[in-house]
C-alpha cells in the first residue's frame, strides 16, 4: 500500500511538473540543468514523509527516506543539499496546494456561502528577539490563545460544507501584525454572488456596502458594539443582536475546525525550525499540501 501511494504521488507530481511547475524553477547553468536527484523526487520525498509518517522537520524527512526508501532514491543528496534545494523550490508549494484543491474529489460544497478566518504561524515567542524571515514576519497577538508571538498569519477563505470543514478557496500568508480585514480586503472585493461570514474583525460598514452594491455579496459578522451608543438603545437591541451573533458564529465555527485539523495532522502552527522566508513557505504550504493528500488518496 505504501509503495502504491509513493508511486502514485511521484507520477502525479511528474505530470504536474512537466505541465506547469518546471517553468517556475528553470536552471540556466549546464551543470545544474539536469540533476541526478530530480525536483520531482525531492518533492515526492518531502510530501510523502510528512503525509504518511507525520514527519515535522526537514531533517526527519531526510532521515526517514535515507533509512527506509534509499533503494528507491539512490541519488538522495546529503541533508544540507536536500534542505537547500527544498528551499529553492519553495515557490512550487503554493502551486501544488492550488492544484490539489482543484484535483481532490470533494462533495457538498456550498458556493453561495464563504467562511473566513486566520491562524498564527509562530516562529518564536514574543519574549525572544526574532531573526527569521523578517521581510514576512513580525510581532502579533493571538486573541484565541491570549499570547504575543513573532511570525505570520495564515488566512483562509473557504466554501462552506454543511456539517464538516470548509473547503479552501484562497490561502495566503501575511504579517502577524496586519489586521485580518486589511490583509483580506483585496480578496474579499473579488468575491461575488455569495454571503461571506467572518468574525467581528471583518465588521466594516464601508466594505459591506461596497460588496452589496457592486458584487451582490453580503458580508455577515457578529454584532459589534458601537462606541458611544446609549445604554437604553443597546439594551433595546440586545436580544436580537445576541440571536443574530450566535447564528453567525455557529455557521462560521467550522473554519476554525479546518485550522485545528491542520494543527493535528501536520503541526502547521509551530514554525520554530524555519530559518528563512523560503523555509517558512515550505513549512506552511508544504504542510498544507501534505495534509490535502488525505483527500487525494
Helices and strands as residue ranges (DSSP letters): H 2-19, G 21-24, G 30-32, H 39-53, H 58-68, H 79-88, H 90-103, E 110-125, E 138-142, E 147-160, E 167-175, H 180-188, E 194-198, G 200-202, H 205-215, E 217-221, H 231-252, H 254-266, H 277-296
